[in-house]
Amino acid sequence: MHQYIAGRREDGTGEADLTVLDPATGRVVARSTHAGAEDVERAVAAARAAQPGWAGATPGERSALMHRLAAVLDERSADLAALETSQTGKPIRLTTNFDVPGTVDNVAFFAGAARQLEGKAQAEYSGQHASSIRREPIGVVGSIAPWNYPLQMAAWKILPAIAAGNTIVLKPAEITPLTAIAFAEACTEAGIPDGVVNVVTGHGRVAGEALIGHPDVDMVSFTGSTPVGKRIAEIAAQTVKRVHLELGGKAPFVVFDDADLEAAIHGAVAGSLINTGQDCTAATRAYVHRSRFDEFVEGVAELFAAIKLGDPTDPATDLGPLSSLRQRDAVAGYVERARGYGAKIVVGGAFPDELRGTAYESGAYYRPTLVTGVSQDSEIVQQELFGPVLVALPFDDDDEAIRLANDTPFGLAASAWTRDLVRAHRASREIQAGCVWINDHIPIISEMPHGGYKQSGYGKDMSSYSLEEYTQVKHVMHDITGAARKDWHRTIFSA
């Protein structure tokens, strides 16, 4: 039962079966029925009915329930980590130490932020009126979340929406719906009213498009690929909905000649392999000063070769499978095409031999892969792969490094590695990305925003900045003169 509408689980009414597979083994984790248009209709109706009451709750009341939600999730942390691993193939070390605690922290942050929805204080700008700003919820939000971080993305969509007084219908990715349903159930257990948080599962062409195009949905939030984001914006435009898009990334990792090379090598390996590279901010393009290039490549290759792949439930496993065989094959296709046009595969580029003959032989595994010898305009440099693949290219001076870092359609995240303060400031100023790390790559924190430039989308997740996406500003103007005839009336009356 993988629909959650008005506070309870339900089966979907769609025609297709919903089968959730463990990508490490191919075994079936869960079965249900996809949502159909009827399920979306009921979920939106539940959200619409609940919205006035939820918006009418005081910030303190919403905050208290969200604090309770954080406690409920924290109590279930071990179960949530295991459930996330089962549907995604993430190593249990990642779900236990990153996905679940990060989600709980996000809930706690927005529980506090719910009490900070401030507008501009009343002031007399015209001399005859007092003006103030109200920040109000938008209404019903329709959100679509991706498969790479199912629990965290559910939280990123739901929390700012409900903190601001909106209600929400979330459609998680059809291959990873389980922790989104668990999150919604935790909301009910925490006392959040029925209908405030609803989840429908199913294919984007059916449930997703029905949700986005629904006339009673006031805002759309989507995280996923840039091509799908363009389709989302096109559908939403028909009813002039507010749209928030967090789209693809192709993060540059710029290593200047004065960098701490050991730190950069470790940072590149961690930053490119987190979540098996299925991270929109993952390091994918390493630009390394030519004088340090060979040493960098050698160091990364050595660490890549030492990464342990295998059972995701084993705390000793470093890297799990990709999300599906389809995704694994797509990543492998990029590497094989690069090999065909002359790229050097320094390490990786294959299924891990050590898993042959084991329970994981049919899993969606792919060895960490380092590629060199490609041009800046090649597809493996320009397009988002979403897998454990790092491409390394040399540069000769700072101007070239910045130019190459900016030379893709994406602008979500980047990092620069240098000991020089002036150089670091230049990189953070001139690299076109929503986040630029200096001497690190990947860390995020609830208090700081996440969102992109260029074709990586617009709008922010996390932080108090995200509340601007989920609220609308209203100007309220009061006459303070008491006069029946206002000075501006002379534009109408001659006498």
C-alpha positions in Angstrom: 0.0 0.0 0.0 2.1 2.9 -1.3 -0.3 5.8 -1.4 -0.7 8.0 1.7 -3.7 10.2 1.5 -5.4 12.1 4.4 -3.5 10.2 7.1 -3.7 6.6 5.9 -2.1 4.1 3.5 -4.0 3.1 0.5 -3.5 1.0 -2.6 -3.3 2.8 -5.9 -5.9 2.7 -8.6 -3.5 2.7 -11.5 -3.2 -0.1 -14.0 0.5 -0.9 -13.5 2.1 -2.8 -10.6 4.6 -1.0 -8.5 7.6 -3.2 -7.8 10.5 -2.0 -5.6 13.7 -3.8 -6.2 16.9 -4.0 -4.2 19.5 -2.9 -6.8 22.2 -4.8 -5.0 20.6 -8.2 -5.6 17.6 -7.7 -7.8 15.3 -9.1 -5.1 11.8 -7.7 -4.7 11.5 -5.5 -1.6 7.9 -4.4 -2.0 4.9 -4.6 -4.3 1.9 -2.4 -4.7 -0.1 -0.6 -7.4 0.8 2.7 -9.0 -1.2 5.8 -8.4 -3.7 6.8 -11.1 -5.3 10.1 -11.8 -8.0 9.3 -9.3 -5.5 8.9 -6.5 -3.9 12.2 -7.4 -7.4 13.8 -7.4 -8.1 12.5 -3.9 -4.7 13.5 -2.6 -5.1 17.1 -3.9 -8.6 17.3 -2.5 -7.3 16.2 1.0 -4.5 18.8 0.8 -7.0 21.5 -0.3 -9.4 20.7 2.6 -6.6 20.7 5.2 -4.9 23.8 4.1 -7.0 26.6 5.7 -6.8 25.0 9.1 -3.1 24.3 8.8 -2.4 27.9 7.6 -4.6 29.2 10.5 -2.4 27.4 13.1 0.0 29.7 14.9 3.7 29.4 14.0 4.3 28.0 17.5 1.7 25.3 17.0 3.2 24.2 13.7 6.7 24.4 15.2 5.7 22.1 18.1 4.3 19.4 15.9 7.4 19.5 13.7 9.7 19.2 16.8 7.6 16.1 17.7 8.2 14.8 14.1 11.9 15.1 14.6 11.6 13.0 17.7 9.5 10.4 16.0 12.0 10.1 13.1 14.9 9.9 15.5 13.3 7.1 17.4 12.9 5.2 14.1 16.4 6.0 12.7 17.7 2.5 12.6 14.6 1.2 10.7 14.6 4.2 8.3 18.3 3.6 7.5 17.7 -0.1 6.8 14.6 0.7 4.7 16.5 3.3 2.7 19.4 0.9 2.0 17.0 -1.8 0.9 15.4 0.3 -1.8 18.4 2.3 -3.0 21.4 0.0 -2.4 23.1 2.7 -0.4 25.7 1.4 2.0 24.3 1.3 5.5 27.2 3.5 6.7 25.8 6.2 4.4 22.2 5.9 5.4 23.0 5.7 9.1 25.6 8.5 9.2 24.2 10.9 6.6 20.8 10.3 5.1 18.8 9.7 8.3 20.6 12.1 10.8 20.6 14.8 8.1 16.9 14.4 7.7 16.2 14.6 11.4 18.4 17.7 11.6 16.5 19.3 8.7 13.2 18.7 10.5 14.6 20.3 13.7 15.8 23.3 11.7 12.4 23.9 10.0 10.6 23.4 13.3 12.5 26.5 14.5 12.2 28.3 11.1 8.4 28.0 11.3 8.5 30.7 14.0 10.6 33.1 11.9 8.2 33.9 9.0 8.7 37.7 9.3 7.7 40.5 6.9 8.8 44.1 6.9 7.7 46.0 10.0 5.0 48.7 9.7 6.2 52.0 8.4 4.9 55.3 6.9 6.5 55.6 3.5 3.9 57.8 1.9 3.2 60.1 4.8 -0.6 59.3 4.7 -0.4 55.6 5.0 1.1 52.9 7.2 2.5 50.0 5.1 3.4 46.5 6.3 4.3 43.2 4.7 2.5 39.9 5.3 4.2 36.6 4.3 1.5 34.1 3.6 1.4 30.4 2.4 0.8 29.8 -1.2 -1.7 27.0 -0.7 -1.3 23.4 -2.0 2.1 22.3 -3.2 2.7 19.5 -5.7 6.2 18.1 -5.4 8.2 15.5 -7.3 11.3 14.1 -5.7 14.1 12.0 -7.2 15.5 8.5 -6.4 19.0 9.3 -5.3 18.2 10.5 -1.8 14.5 9.5 -1.3 14.3 10.2 2.4 16.2 13.5 2.4 14.5 14.7 -0.7 11.1 14.0 0.8 12.1 16.1 3.8 13.5 18.9 1.6 10.2 19.1 -0.2 7.8 18.7 2.7 9.4 20.7 5.5 9.6 24.3 4.1 6.2 23.8 2.6 4.4 22.9 5.8 6.5 25.2 8.0 5.1 28.1 5.9 1.5 26.9 6.3 1.1 25.1 3.0 -0.1 21.5 2.5 1.6 19.1 0.1 1.2 16.2 -2.2 4.5 14.5 -2.9 5.3 12.1 -5.7 8.5 10.3 -4.9 10.4 8.4 -7.6 8.5 5.2 -8.5 11.5 3.0 -7.8 12.2 4.4 -4.3 8.9 5.3 -2.6 9.2 3.5 0.7 10.9 6.1 3.0 8.7 8.9 1.7 5.7 6.9 2.9 7.4 6.2 6.2 8.1 10.0 6.5 4.4 10.8 5.9 3.3 8.2 8.5 5.7 9.8 11.0 4.0 13.1 10.4 0.7 11.6 11.3 2.1 10.0 14.4 3.6 13.4 15.4 0.1 14.9 15.3 0.3 16.8 12.0 -3.3 16.9 10.8 -4.5 14.5 8.2 -4.2 15.9 4.7 -1.3 18.2 5.4 1.2 15.7 4.0 0.1 13.3 1.3 2.2 10.9 -0.9 1.2 9.4 -4.3 3.5 7.0 -6.1 3.6 6.2 -9.7 5.1 7.1 -13.1 5.8 10.7 -14.0 3.8 10.6 -17.2 0.7 9.6 -15.2 0.8 10.6 -11.5 3.4 13.3 -12.0 1.8 15.2 -14.8 -1.7 14.8 -13.3 -0.3 16.4 -10.1 1.6 19.3 -11.8 -1.3 20.2 -14.1 -4.0 20.0 -11.4 -5.9 23.3 -11.2 -6.0 23.1 -7.4 -2.2 22.8 -7.0 -0.8 26.3 -6.5 2.9 25.6 -6.6 5.2 23.0 -8.1 8.6 21.9 -6.7 10.7 19.4 -8.7 14.2 17.9 -8.2 15.5 15.9 -11.1 17.1 16.1 -14.5 17.1 19.3 -16.6 15.1 17.8 -19.5 12.3 16.7 -17.2 12.5 20.1 -15.4 11.8 21.8 -18.7 8.7 19.6 -19.2 7.6 20.4 -15.6 7.8 24.1 -16.2 5.9 23.8 -19.5 3.0 22.0 -17.8 3.0 24.4 -14.8 2.9 27.4 -17.2 -0.5 26.4 -18.4 -2.0 27.4 -15.0 0.7 29.9 -14.1 1.9 28.1 -11.0 4.8 29.0 -8.9 7.7 26.7 -9.9 10.8 25.7 -8.0 13.4 23.6 -9.9 16.5 21.9 -8.6 18.0 20.3 -11.7 21.1 18.6 -13.0 24.7 19.3 -12.1 28.2 18.8 -13.4 30.3 20.0 -10.6 33.9 21.2 -11.4 36.7 20.3 -9.0 39.5 22.9 -9.6 42.9 22.1 -8.2 45.4 25.0 -8.4 49.2 24.5 -8.4 49.5 25.5 -4.7 46.8 23.2 -3.4 47.4 20.6 -0.6 47.4 17.7 -3.1 46.8 15.0 -0.5 43.7 16.8 0.7 42.5 17.4 -2.9 43.0 13.7 -3.8 41.0 12.5 -0.8 38.4 15.2 -1.5 38.0 14.2 -5.1 37.5 10.5 -4.2 35.0 11.2 -1.5 33.3 14.0 -3.5 32.9 11.9 -6.7 31.9 8.6 -5.1 29.4 9.6 -2.4 26.2 7.7 -3.0 27.9 5.9 -5.9 28.3 9.2 -7.7 24.5 9.6 -7.8 24.5 13.1 -6.4 23.8 16.3 -8.4 26.7 18.1 -6.6 29.2 15.2 -6.9 32.6 16.1 -8.2 32.6 15.0 -11.9 35.1 17.2 -13.7 38.5 17.6 -12.0 40.6 20.4 -13.5 44.1 20.1 -12.2 47.1 22.4 -12.9 49.4 20.7 -15.4 52.3 20.7 -12.9 50.3 18.6 -10.5 48.1 16.6 -12.9 50.1 13.3 -13.1 50.4 13.1 -9.3 46.7 13.8 -8.8 45.7 11.2 -11.3 48.0 8.6 -9.7 46.7 9.3 -6.2 43.0 9.2 -7.2 43.5 6.0 -9.1 45.2 4.3 -6.1 42.3 5.2 -3.8 39.6 4.3 -6.4 41.2 0.9 -6.7 41.0 0.3 -3.0 37.3 1.1 -2.6 35.3 -1.9 -1.3 32.1 -2.8 -3.2 29.6 -5.4 -1.9 26.9 -6.0 0.6 25.2 -2.6 1.3 24.1 -3.9 4.8 27.8 -4.5 5.8 29.2 -1.5 7.6 32.6 -2.3 5.9 31.2 -1.7 2.4 32.3 1.6 0.9 30.2 1.7 -2.3 26.9 0.1 -3.2 25.3 -0.4 -6.6 23.7 2.3 -8.7 20.0 2.7 -8.3 19.1 0.3 -11.1 20.5 -1.8 -13.9 19.2 0.8 -16.3 21.2 3.5 -14.6 24.3 1.3 -14.4 24.1 0.7 -18.1 23.6 4.4 -18.9 26.8 5.2 -17.0 28.7 2.4 -18.6 27.6 3.7 -22.0 29.2 7.1 -21.4 32.5 5.4 -20.4 32.5 3.0 -23.4 31.7 5.8 -25.9 34.6 7.8 -24.3 36.9 4.8 -24.7 35.8 4.7 -28.4 36.9 8.3 -29.1 40.3 7.8 -27.5 39.8 8.4 -23.7 42.1 6.6 -21.3 40.3 4.6 -18.6 42.9 4.9 -15.8 41.0 2.6 -13.4 37.6 1.1 -13.4 35.2 1.1 -16.3 33.8 -2.4 -15.5 31.7 -4.5 -13.2 33.7 -5.5 -10.1 35.1 -9.0 -10.7 35.2 -9.8 -7.0 31.3 -9.9 -7.0 31.0 -12.5 -9.7 29.7 -15.7 -8.3 28.2 -14.0 -5.2 24.7 -12.9 -4.3 25.5 -9.5 -5.8 26.5 -10.7 -9.3 23.2 -9.5 -10.7 23.4 -6.2 -8.9 23.8 -2.8 -10.5 27.4 -2.4 -9.5 30.0 -0.4 -11.4 33.6 0.1 -10.4 34.9 3.6 -9.5 36.2 5.0 -12.8 38.8 7.6 -13.6 38.9 9.0 -17.2 41.6 11.1 -18.8 42.5 12.1 -22.3 39.2 13.6 -23.4 38.4 17.1 -24.7 36.4 19.7 -23.0 33.5 19.4 -25.5 33.1 15.6 -25.2 29.8 14.3 -23.8 31.4 12.7 -20.8 32.6 16.2 -19.7 29.5 18.2 -20.7 26.6 15.9 -19.7 25.5 14.6 -16.3 26.3 10.9 -15.8 25.1 10.3 -12.3 27.5 7.6 -11.5 31.0 6.8 -10.0 32.9 8.4 -12.8 35.5 11.3 -12.5 37.0 12.9 -15.6 40.3 14.7 -15.1 41.7 17.4 -17.4 44.8 19.6 -17.1 44.9 23.4 -17.2 47.8 25.9 -17.5 46.7 29.1 -15.7 44.0 30.5 -13.5 42.0 32.1 -16.3 41.8 28.8 -18.1 40.7 27.0 -14.9 37.8 29.4 -14.3 36.8 29.3 -18.0 36.7 25.5 -18.1 34.8 25.3 -14.8 32.1 27.5 -16.2 32.0 25.8 -19.6 28.9 23.5 -19.2 25.2 24.4 -19.1 25.1 23.5 -15.4 25.8 25.6 -12.3 24.8 23.8 -9.2 28.0 23.3 -7.2 31.8 23.5 -7.5 34.9 23.5 -5.5 38.4 25.2 -5.6 41.5 23.9 -3.9 44.2 26.4 -3.1 46.2 27.9 -0.1 46.0 31.3 -1.7 43.3 33.5 -0.1 43.1 35.9 -3.1 42.8 33.0 -5.5 40.1 31.3 -3.4 38.1 34.6 -3.3 38.4 34.9 -7.1 37.2 31.3 -7.6 34.2 31.7 -5.3 33.3 35.0 -7.0 33.8 33.9 -10.7 32.7 30.3 -10.7 29.0 30.2 -11.7 27.4 27.9 -9.2 24.9 28.1 -6.4 27.5 26.7 -4.0 31.3 26.9 -4.2 33.3 25.0 -1.6 36.9 26.0 -0.8 39.2 23.1 0.0 36.3 20.7 0.5 33.5 19.2 -1.7 30.0 18.0 -0.8 29.2 19.1 2.8 25.7 20.6 3.2 24.1 22.0 6.3 20.5 22.8 7.1 21.1 26.5 7.8 22.6 27.1 4.3 20.7 27.1 1.0 21.0 24.6 -1.9 20.1 25.6 -5.4 21.7 26.3 -8.8 22.6 28.8 -11.5 21.9 28.4 -15.3 20.3 25.1 -16.3 20.7 23.7 -12.8 17.4 25.4 -12.0 16.2 28.2 -9.7 15.0 28.5 -6.2 16.5 27.2 -2.9 16.1 24.1 -0.8 17.0 24.0 2.9 17.8 27.2 5.0 15.4 30.1 5.7 15.9 31.1 2.0 13.7 28.2 1.0 10.8 29.7 2.9 10.8 32.4 0.3 9.9 29.8 -2.4 6.9 28.6 -0.4 5.4 31.9 0.7 3.9 34.9 -1.1 4.3 38.5 -0.1 1.3 40.7 0.5 1.5 44.5 0.9 -1.1 45.8 3.4 -1.6 49.6 3.3 -3.6 51.6 6.0 -4.8 55.2 5.7 -3.7 57.1 8.8 -5.3 60.5 8.0 -9.0 59.7 8.4 -9.6 62.2 5.6 -12.5 61.5 3.2 -10.7 63.4 0.4 -7.2 62.2 -0.3 -4.6 64.3 -1.9 -4.2 61.9 -4.8 -7.9 62.3 -5.6 -7.0 65.5 -7.6 -6.1 63.2 -10.5 -9.8 62.4 -10.8 -11.6 65.5 -9.4 -10.8 68.9 -10.8 -12.1 70.9 -7.8 
